[in-house]
Amino acid sequence: MILKWIIVIVIAYLLYKLIRAWNTGKEAPRTDLPAGGEDLVEDPFCHTYVPISHACRIVVDGKTVCFCSQKCLEAFKKEKHL
């Protein structure tokens, strides 16, 4: 009787390992992130880092300045009297 339980436990364990190995191979890669990553820029007003594609931009003295939001951009303009 004990031998039957040992065999059942071993078979259940092997099935568990097989199913787990099969499921981990099916995990799809994430497609919401760029393949090579994306550069981050620092907001000079609040010092938050934001992906460059999401940044709000303004040109000051021939230099492009990036902000995390339109709110920070406007606050920067008011502070610098632009």
HUBEL-V703506 format. One line per field, one symbol per residue. ss: DSSP state (H for helix, E for strand, - for the rest). A space follows every 10 residues. Layout:
ss=???
This chain:
ss=-HHHHHHHHH HHHHHHHHHH HHHH------ ---------E EE------EE EHHH-EEEEE --EEEEE--H HHHHHHHHHH --
